[in-house]
Amino acid sequence: MADTPTEIIMYARERFCPDVARSRAHLTNLDIAWTEYDVEADDAAGAEVERLTGGRSVPTLVIGERILVEPSRTSLDDALIAAGYDLDE
């Protein structure tokens, strides 16, 4: 992994969502840390994800300059690699 990889922010919710669960599990399996904000419990987080995307779809991930809405594993991996994460470790 890069010395100082890009911070990852995930806008999600606690109530079950399969897309959120998939993104959390994938980042956990890769041993990558992220900061998470609950769009349902935190009005500021909800407003920020609306500003970024025009809606409240979860998960919304911010990785560097990339904003991913309900990303597939492939698009999440592409964004991680572009941000300096080594997924081969």
PyMOL CGO cylinders between C-alpha atoms (Angstrom):
from pymol import cmd
from pymol.cgo import CYLINDER

trace = [
    CYLINDER, 0.00, 0.00, 0.00, 1.17, 3.55, -0.62, 0.3, 1, 1, 1, 1, 1, 1,
    CYLINDER, 1.17, 3.55, -0.62, 2.78, 5.44, 2.28, 0.3, 1, 1, 1, 1, 1, 1,
    CYLINDER, 2.78, 5.44, 2.28, -0.04, 7.97, 2.51, 0.3, 1, 1, 1, 1, 1, 1,
    CYLINDER, -0.04, 7.97, 2.51, -3.04, 6.66, 0.60, 0.3, 1, 1, 1, 1, 1, 1,
    CYLINDER, -3.04, 6.66, 0.60, -6.02, 8.85, -0.08, 0.3, 1, 1, 1, 1, 1, 1,
    CYLINDER, -6.02, 8.85, -0.08, -8.66, 9.03, 2.64, 0.3, 1, 1, 1, 1, 1, 1,
    CYLINDER, -8.66, 9.03, 2.64, -11.87, 7.14, 1.97, 0.3, 1, 1, 1, 1, 1, 1,
    CYLINDER, -11.87, 7.14, 1.97, -15.23, 8.52, 3.07, 0.3, 1, 1, 1, 1, 1, 1,
    CYLINDER, -15.23, 8.52, 3.07, -18.36, 6.40, 2.88, 0.3, 1, 1, 1, 1, 1, 1,
    CYLINDER, -18.36, 6.40, 2.88, -21.85, 7.83, 3.21, 0.3, 1, 1, 1, 1, 1, 1,
    CYLINDER, -21.85, 7.83, 3.21, -24.08, 4.97, 4.29, 0.3, 1, 1, 1, 1, 1, 1,
    CYLINDER, -24.08, 4.97, 4.29, -26.79, 4.02, 6.76, 0.3, 1, 1, 1, 1, 1, 1,
    CYLINDER, -26.79, 4.02, 6.76, -27.11, 1.62, 9.66, 0.3, 1, 1, 1, 1, 1, 1,
    CYLINDER, -27.11, 1.62, 9.66, -30.35, 0.11, 8.37, 0.3, 1, 1, 1, 1, 1, 1,
    CYLINDER, -30.35, 0.11, 8.37, -29.44, -2.89, 6.22, 0.3, 1, 1, 1, 1, 1, 1,
    CYLINDER, -29.44, -2.89, 6.22, -28.57, -2.23, 2.61, 0.3, 1, 1, 1, 1, 1, 1,
    CYLINDER, -28.57, -2.23, 2.61, -26.92, -4.96, 0.52, 0.3, 1, 1, 1, 1, 1, 1,
    CYLINDER, -26.92, -4.96, 0.52, -24.81, -2.44, -1.43, 0.3, 1, 1, 1, 1, 1, 1,
    CYLINDER, -24.81, -2.44, -1.43, -23.50, -0.87, 1.79, 0.3, 1, 1, 1, 1, 1, 1,
    CYLINDER, -23.50, -0.87, 1.79, -22.79, -4.32, 3.25, 0.3, 1, 1, 1, 1, 1, 1,
    CYLINDER, -22.79, -4.32, 3.25, -20.88, -5.31, 0.10, 0.3, 1, 1, 1, 1, 1, 1,
    CYLINDER, -20.88, -5.31, 0.10, -18.70, -2.18, 0.13, 0.3, 1, 1, 1, 1, 1, 1,
    CYLINDER, -18.70, -2.18, 0.13, -18.00, -2.46, 3.88, 0.3, 1, 1, 1, 1, 1, 1,
    CYLINDER, -18.00, -2.46, 3.88, -17.08, -6.14, 3.54, 0.3, 1, 1, 1, 1, 1, 1,
    CYLINDER, -17.08, -6.14, 3.54, -14.81, -5.50, 0.55, 0.3, 1, 1, 1, 1, 1, 1,
    CYLINDER, -14.81, -5.50, 0.55, -12.90, -2.68, 2.29, 0.3, 1, 1, 1, 1, 1, 1,
    CYLINDER, -12.90, -2.68, 2.29, -12.65, -4.78, 5.46, 0.3, 1, 1, 1, 1, 1, 1,
    CYLINDER, -12.65, -4.78, 5.46, -11.33, -7.79, 3.52, 0.3, 1, 1, 1, 1, 1, 1,
    CYLINDER, -11.33, -7.79, 3.52, -8.71, -5.54, 1.91, 0.3, 1, 1, 1, 1, 1, 1,
    CYLINDER, -8.71, -5.54, 1.91, -7.78, -4.19, 5.38, 0.3, 1, 1, 1, 1, 1, 1,
    CYLINDER, -7.78, -4.19, 5.38, -8.47, -0.63, 4.23, 0.3, 1, 1, 1, 1, 1, 1,
    CYLINDER, -8.47, -0.63, 4.23, -9.72, 1.94, 6.73, 0.3, 1, 1, 1, 1, 1, 1,
    CYLINDER, -9.72, 1.94, 6.73, -12.45, 4.42, 5.93, 0.3, 1, 1, 1, 1, 1, 1,
    CYLINDER, -12.45, 4.42, 5.93, -14.51, 7.10, 7.64, 0.3, 1, 1, 1, 1, 1, 1,
    CYLINDER, -14.51, 7.10, 7.64, -18.24, 6.49, 7.57, 0.3, 1, 1, 1, 1, 1, 1,
    CYLINDER, -18.24, 6.49, 7.57, -21.16, 8.89, 7.97, 0.3, 1, 1, 1, 1, 1, 1,
    CYLINDER, -21.16, 8.89, 7.97, -24.77, 7.79, 8.42, 0.3, 1, 1, 1, 1, 1, 1,
    CYLINDER, -24.77, 7.79, 8.42, -26.99, 9.83, 6.09, 0.3, 1, 1, 1, 1, 1, 1,
    CYLINDER, -26.99, 9.83, 6.09, -30.11, 8.94, 8.09, 0.3, 1, 1, 1, 1, 1, 1,
    CYLINDER, -30.11, 8.94, 8.09, -28.74, 9.87, 11.53, 0.3, 1, 1, 1, 1, 1, 1,
    CYLINDER, -28.74, 9.87, 11.53, -26.53, 12.82, 10.56, 0.3, 1, 1, 1, 1, 1, 1,
    CYLINDER, -26.53, 12.82, 10.56, -28.29, 15.69, 8.79, 0.3, 1, 1, 1, 1, 1, 1,
    CYLINDER, -28.29, 15.69, 8.79, -24.99, 17.24, 7.69, 0.3, 1, 1, 1, 1, 1, 1,
    CYLINDER, -24.99, 17.24, 7.69, -23.89, 13.93, 6.13, 0.3, 1, 1, 1, 1, 1, 1,
    CYLINDER, -23.89, 13.93, 6.13, -27.20, 13.65, 4.33, 0.3, 1, 1, 1, 1, 1, 1,
    CYLINDER, -27.20, 13.65, 4.33, -26.88, 17.18, 3.02, 0.3, 1, 1, 1, 1, 1, 1,
    CYLINDER, -26.88, 17.18, 3.02, -23.30, 16.55, 1.88, 0.3, 1, 1, 1, 1, 1, 1,
    CYLINDER, -23.30, 16.55, 1.88, -24.15, 13.40, -0.07, 0.3, 1, 1, 1, 1, 1, 1,
    CYLINDER, -24.15, 13.40, -0.07, -27.06, 15.28, -1.68, 0.3, 1, 1, 1, 1, 1, 1,
    CYLINDER, -27.06, 15.28, -1.68, -24.66, 18.09, -2.63, 0.3, 1, 1, 1, 1, 1, 1,
    CYLINDER, -24.66, 18.09, -2.63, -22.22, 15.58, -4.13, 0.3, 1, 1, 1, 1, 1, 1,
    CYLINDER, -22.22, 15.58, -4.13, -24.73, 13.42, -5.99, 0.3, 1, 1, 1, 1, 1, 1,
    CYLINDER, -24.73, 13.42, -5.99, -28.11, 15.11, -6.11, 0.3, 1, 1, 1, 1, 1, 1,
    CYLINDER, -28.11, 15.11, -6.11, -29.66, 12.34, -3.98, 0.3, 1, 1, 1, 1, 1, 1,
    CYLINDER, -29.66, 12.34, -3.98, -29.15, 10.12, -0.97, 0.3, 1, 1, 1, 1, 1, 1,
    CYLINDER, -29.15, 10.12, -0.97, -28.14, 6.86, -2.60, 0.3, 1, 1, 1, 1, 1, 1,
    CYLINDER, -28.14, 6.86, -2.60, -25.99, 4.66, -0.40, 0.3, 1, 1, 1, 1, 1, 1,
    CYLINDER, -25.99, 4.66, -0.40, -23.28, 3.80, -0.35, 0.3, 1, 1, 1, 1, 1, 1,
    CYLINDER, -23.28, 3.80, -0.35, -21.68, 6.89, -1.77, 0.3, 1, 1, 1, 1, 1, 1,
    CYLINDER, -21.68, 6.89, -1.77, -17.90, 6.76, -1.48, 0.3, 1, 1, 1, 1, 1, 1,
    CYLINDER, -17.90, 6.76, -1.48, -15.47, 9.62, -1.91, 0.3, 1, 1, 1, 1, 1, 1,
    CYLINDER, -15.47, 9.62, -1.91, -11.98, 8.43, -2.79, 0.3, 1, 1, 1, 1, 1, 1,
    CYLINDER, -11.98, 8.43, -2.79, -9.73, 11.28, -3.79, 0.3, 1, 1, 1, 1, 1, 1,
    CYLINDER, -9.73, 11.28, -3.79, -11.46, 13.14, -6.61, 0.3, 1, 1, 1, 1, 1, 1,
    CYLINDER, -11.46, 13.14, -6.61, -13.77, 10.22, -7.38, 0.3, 1, 1, 1, 1, 1, 1,
    CYLINDER, -13.77, 10.22, -7.38, -17.35, 10.01, -6.18, 0.3, 1, 1, 1, 1, 1, 1,
    CYLINDER, -17.35, 10.01, -6.18, -18.79, 6.51, -6.44, 0.3, 1, 1, 1, 1, 1, 1,
    CYLINDER, -18.79, 6.51, -6.44, -22.51, 5.85, -6.02, 0.3, 1, 1, 1, 1, 1, 1,
    CYLINDER, -22.51, 5.85, -6.02, -23.47, 2.23, -5.30, 0.3, 1, 1, 1, 1, 1, 1,
    CYLINDER, -23.47, 2.23, -5.30, -20.19, 1.09, -6.86, 0.3, 1, 1, 1, 1, 1, 1,
    CYLINDER, -20.19, 1.09, -6.86, -19.54, -2.35, -8.26, 0.3, 1, 1, 1, 1, 1, 1,
    CYLINDER, -19.54, -2.35, -8.26, -16.53, -4.17, -6.86, 0.3, 1, 1, 1, 1, 1, 1,
    CYLINDER, -16.53, -4.17, -6.86, -14.63, -3.44, -10.08, 0.3, 1, 1, 1, 1, 1, 1,
    CYLINDER, -14.63, -3.44, -10.08, -15.27, 0.31, -9.98, 0.3, 1, 1, 1, 1, 1, 1,
    CYLINDER, -15.27, 0.31, -9.98, -14.40, 0.39, -6.27, 0.3, 1, 1, 1, 1, 1, 1,
    CYLINDER, -14.40, 0.39, -6.27, -11.14, -1.46, -6.96, 0.3, 1, 1, 1, 1, 1, 1,
    CYLINDER, -11.14, -1.46, -6.96, -10.32, 0.90, -9.84, 0.3, 1, 1, 1, 1, 1, 1,
    CYLINDER, -10.32, 0.90, -9.84, -10.82, 3.93, -7.59, 0.3, 1, 1, 1, 1, 1, 1,
    CYLINDER, -10.82, 3.93, -7.59, -8.72, 2.38, -4.82, 0.3, 1, 1, 1, 1, 1, 1,
    CYLINDER, -8.72, 2.38, -4.82, -5.85, 1.62, -7.20, 0.3, 1, 1, 1, 1, 1, 1,
    CYLINDER, -5.85, 1.62, -7.20, -6.01, 5.15, -8.65, 0.3, 1, 1, 1, 1, 1, 1,
    CYLINDER, -6.01, 5.15, -8.65, -5.84, 6.50, -5.08, 0.3, 1, 1, 1, 1, 1, 1,
    CYLINDER, -5.84, 6.50, -5.08, -2.63, 4.60, -4.36, 0.3, 1, 1, 1, 1, 1, 1,
    CYLINDER, -2.63, 4.60, -4.36, -3.86, 1.43, -2.70, 0.3, 1, 1, 1, 1, 1, 1,
    CYLINDER, -3.86, 1.43, -2.70, -2.09, -1.82, -3.60, 0.3, 1, 1, 1, 1, 1, 1,
    CYLINDER, -2.09, -1.82, -3.60, -4.77, -4.49, -3.75, 0.3, 1, 1, 1, 1, 1, 1,
    CYLINDER, -4.77, -4.49, -3.75, -2.31, -7.32, -4.42, 0.3, 1, 1, 1, 1, 1, 1,
    CYLINDER, -2.31, -7.32, -4.42, -0.97, -7.48, -0.87, 0.3, 1, 1, 1, 1, 1, 1,
]
cmd.load_cgo(trace, "trace")
